[in-house]
Amino acid sequence: MVIDPSTTKYMIKAGIKADGIVEKSDVVGAIFGQTEGLLGDELDLRELQRSARVGRIEVELDSKAGKSHGTITLPTSLDKVETVILAAAFESIDRVGPCKATIEAIEVEDVRVARRKKVIERAKELLNKVLEEGKMGGESIADTVRQAVQVEEIISFGPDHCPSGPNIDKSDAIVIVEGRRDVLNLLKYGIKNVIAVGGTNIPKTVIDLTKERISTAFVDGDRGGTLILKELLQTADIDFVARAPQTREVEEIPQKLIMKALKNKIPAEQYAEMYDIKIEKSEDREKKEALLEENFEEKSEEKTERIKTRSDEPKEVKEKSISDEKQKNYAQMLNEISGSLKAVLFDKKGKELKKLPVRELTDELKKSDNISIVVFDGIITQRLLDIANNKSIKEIVGIKLGNVVKIPNSVKVLTKKDI
């Protein structure tokens, strides 16, 4: 009769060594034969098996170099004392079949303890799972829903199927990032006019978009980001450059760092000059810049003619003299701040108000009302001219003219080559 596993209390485990080749049946026969009458009728193995108080004796043997060794296991429903007596009785066996042998009781395992350990371990796993699921509070639910919406919002734009935000085809300005995850992160914070290039091989879809829109390249702060940026500057019509903090990636930075990076973007031409990157100008860009230069020269000539018409000869000579003097001063200022990325602000009387980094210039102009002249170590951009027009700034002096579409009549623009 086999013992019912549900009533098993202990498991006897013993090791056996025999000086010869023996079979399993030899070991079982030796155990029954040599323990018979040893422990009395109450612990006789045959009687215990008939009453299902012990189970079947399991033997695993391995033979090597003419000798046998293995393990013996025996389940019991006896109490602890009776079980250990039975285990000790195994050690009295000194012969198996025709061979000399030794049996050593290794352990008497409490099956209930082993089961209890399994129950505890499984309970721990289940508890951890429950606790992990329980961590999903209101914020996590909101994040989950937001991420689901982001995935729905992301689209494939153009013939190259570039991952993009839903507003990429409607917005006048676009943000160019590296990959799909960057797009998802920007969508998370409401920036929907974003498109990904997917590596250093810039898709034609993106190149064509940059010819029509104000384009900001927003790349990682690592070497990969630098390589993609170089490729973008050489193949596309990029207007501004923004970088994630050093060693950080656009896909993992939080909202505050994203907004800060985009706020501190700098003109592409200025970035290229700072890092000695040669920008291959496209035919469209060259035509655009040539047209701007033509318009600027025409406006300057018209203004000079108007001055001549309104003024008599002595006054005209005097104004020309003042203009020459001013230009010398501007040239000297530009030389002084060259390479420093600084801007110098003046009031209507030519008094210096403030010196500050170029990256803070647009913010300073927006909040100030008494600035009349700006001299700075950078590229004159459309955004800067628009702010100057709104704030009644009379003169802007910079290194060179950037990708400008319209120069306000109220703002005089001078570049390094003009002075």
TAFENBEL-V319587 format. One line per field, one symbol per residue. phi: phi as a letter, one per 40 degrees, with the letter a starting at -180 (. if undefined). Layout:
phi: ???
This chain:
phi: .cccdcbcbbbcbbbbbbcicbbcccccccccccbcgcbgccbcdccccccgcbcccbbbbbbafgbbaibbbacbbccccccccccccdcccbabfcbcabbbccabccccccccccccccccdccdcccccccccdcccccccccccdccccbbbgccfccacccccbccbbbbbcbdcccccccdbgcbcbabcghcccccdcdccccbbcbbcbbccbcdccccccccccbbcccbbbbcddgcbdcbccddcccccccccbdcccccccbfbcccccccccccccccccccccccccccccccccbcddcccccccccccccccccccccccdgcfbbbbbcccgcccabacccccccccccbbbcbbbbacaccbccccccdcccfccbbbbcacccbcabcccbcbbbdccb
